[in-house]
Amino acid sequence: MHRIFLIVVVIFTLVLTGCNNNTSSAVSLDDAANIRESVLSVDSSVVSFPAMQLRMENIKKALAQPVPVLLLDHADSNQSKAQQIALSDERFREYLFDPATKAPYRNEIFNIFNARPQDVPRGYDEKSVYRVELYNYPLNLTTITLVDIVSKKIISVNNYPHTQPDLNPSLTSLAMLIAVNSPDVIKALGFKPEEKDAIMAATKTSLNRTKCERSMHLCVAPTFIKGDKALWAIVDLTDQRVVGVRWTNVGTNGPAQRISERKLLFEKIMECNCKQVKAIDKNGWKMNYVITSSDGLRISEVSFEDKLIINNAKLVDWHVSYSGTDGFGYSDAVGCPEFSQAAVVAASEPRVSELIQDGKTTGFVLEQMFQSEQWPMPCNYNYVQRYEFYNDGKFRIAAASFGRGCGNNGTYRPVTRISFAGNQNNFSEWNSNAWQGWDTEQWRLQNSQTTYTPEGYQYKINDDSGNGFFMEPGNGQFKDGGRGDNAYVYVTKLHPDIDEGENDLATIGPCCNTDYKQGPEKFIDPKPENIKHSQLVIWYVAQLKNDDTKGKEYCWVESYLENGVYKTHTYPCFSGPMFVPVNK
């Protein structure tokens, strides 16, 4: 099984008021058997720039070292300690050389962060635990380790095949340098842009018929707005060149509306909601929640009437595709506003509110907004996570895009992960007139041929005594504007001793796959495991097509003038399943 792991982010000291084990993954080298990358390839338009020349010199020096790793730029003392501890471990160094020729692979440490409280194993001081992220370019492999810089101990080393870390500021600057000096970009725009004009420069992308396809190379898309269009410069950071440019239509909009209080909010969000785990005890429900670095708002230890139901649930990725043929778009992460590589960050604190239906209070809602700084301008995003908890024991895990994004032909695919409590669970699917159990890990697509019970249930998860939940996917019935989820559902076996997403994940899937390869399939064996009487994880990936057609807007936002000022009208596309107790 592909084993994939852990978490992250740096904590800084700030005084505010008002706030209420060791495992190693085997990696197949089959995909890399014929890869012989030229580590010194570079776009000719920037080869003479001092920043590029310095980078090439640093790569050459790193490859000549006994431990051929390009180290993190501008690391502070604690980051340097963590880096050296990680590099001293043979498991962390496992994939530094070609096993056949002994030639060095190009490896680079992208990020080093102080771990978040919820990700630090018991028995360790969170202030001394750091996460180190290493990327192997030819193998397209991320290795992540947790280290204790005080005891100088390696806590864990884990590998993510076909996965890429988030970019650090130096790599983001490199992508912008390549993009703004590209002749293709200059020709398409009709002028030479400045680096400050580029948006979404650190967000990973894809492009068919290039090495960026299905994210086999590390590719990002600095994007430039011109009128009612957006120009994407697809930058391959493995080959260090622009591999293509593409236009999308973003529609007309009002002027940029910068959020003046945004920075003020960030400090409180970080201190009170990213560094601290909060608790809810309401209407029979108990749970903890925290904003993660890149997996959205995470709930954990969720119980109803003192019965544990969910280990944890979170929003791992947003995959946004703008073309069914060229295959380009973004792999977005949502998370904390600072010391995080999330593309779209928390713009407010989590909100708890009453759930009102037909004038009656039926439960409560835990909701979190993630928003780009200049939303609702083009190429800015607004996502919402919504957890609904009902007084009768039902719950719903939902997500929505409020647009506008970088085009009017986008498909949004939020990747939600739900780890259920209990080690004797079974999973079943409704098959016309009976429940049919799943024996092994697998996936299924909700489509026009899907059958449901009279109540609208498609799946059931329950233990040997029959207790559990029916699962009702979105079909436009939840009165939130959703039009149906067309969702992929994956069921995998939970391995408590091996992290397959329990902690914060890197972006696990390419932006633009139109099939089941959205990321969760990585946790299904080539020979799927037996899942009967097991601890189970359900992954839910809705597919939401945006629309800017007048009267049919969806996953969209418009600005309009009212009394001489601009206001916004949103058309959210909510998705997500409802879980109804079997023994209601």
Secondary structure as GFF3:
##gff-version 3
##sequence-region A 1 584
A	DSSP	three_ten_helix	30	32	.	.	.	ID=ss1
A	DSSP	alpha_helix	50	63	.	.	.	ID=ss2
A	DSSP	beta_strand	69	70	.	.	.	ID=ss3
A	DSSP	alpha_helix	77	87	.	.	.	ID=ss4
A	DSSP	beta_strand	107	114	.	.	.	ID=ss5
A	DSSP	three_ten_helix	117	119	.	.	.	ID=ss6
A	DSSP	three_ten_helix	126	128	.	.	.	ID=ss7
A	DSSP	beta_strand	129	136	.	.	.	ID=ss8
A	DSSP	beta_strand	141	148	.	.	.	ID=ss9
A	DSSP	beta_strand	153	161	.	.	.	ID=ss10
A	DSSP	alpha_helix	169	180	.	.	.	ID=ss11
A	DSSP	alpha_helix	183	189	.	.	.	ID=ss12
A	DSSP	three_ten_helix	195	197	.	.	.	ID=ss13
A	DSSP	three_ten_helix	213	215	.	.	.	ID=ss14
A	DSSP	beta_strand	219	220	.	.	.	ID=ss15
A	DSSP	beta_strand	223	226	.	.	.	ID=ss16
A	DSSP	beta_strand	229	236	.	.	.	ID=ss17
A	DSSP	beta_strand	241	249	.	.	.	ID=ss18
A	DSSP	alpha_helix	262	269	.	.	.	ID=ss19
A	DSSP	pi_helix	270	274	.	.	.	ID=ss20
A	DSSP	beta_strand	278	282	.	.	.	ID=ss21
A	DSSP	beta_strand	285	291	.	.	.	ID=ss22
A	DSSP	beta_strand	297	304	.	.	.	ID=ss23
A	DSSP	beta_strand	307	321	.	.	.	ID=ss24
A	DSSP	beta_strand	329	332	.	.	.	ID=ss25
A	DSSP	beta_strand	334	335	.	.	.	ID=ss26
A	DSSP	beta_strand	344	346	.	.	.	ID=ss27
A	DSSP	beta_strand	351	357	.	.	.	ID=ss28
A	DSSP	beta_strand	360	371	.	.	.	ID=ss29
A	DSSP	beta_strand	381	390	.	.	.	ID=ss30
A	DSSP	beta_strand	395	404	.	.	.	ID=ss31
A	DSSP	beta_strand	411	420	.	.	.	ID=ss32
A	DSSP	beta_strand	425	430	.	.	.	ID=ss33
A	DSSP	beta_strand	435	437	.	.	.	ID=ss34
A	DSSP	beta_strand	442	445	.	.	.	ID=ss35
A	DSSP	beta_strand	459	463	.	.	.	ID=ss36
A	DSSP	beta_strand	468	472	.	.	.	ID=ss37
A	DSSP	beta_strand	488	493	.	.	.	ID=ss38
A	DSSP	three_ten_helix	520	523	.	.	.	ID=ss39
A	DSSP	beta_strand	536	541	.	.	.	ID=ss40
A	DSSP	beta_strand	544	545	.	.	.	ID=ss41
A	DSSP	beta_strand	556	562	.	.	.	ID=ss42
A	DSSP	beta_strand	565	571	.	.	.	ID=ss43
A	DSSP	beta_strand	573	575	.	.	.	ID=ss44
A	DSSP	beta_strand	578	581	.	.	.	ID=ss45
###
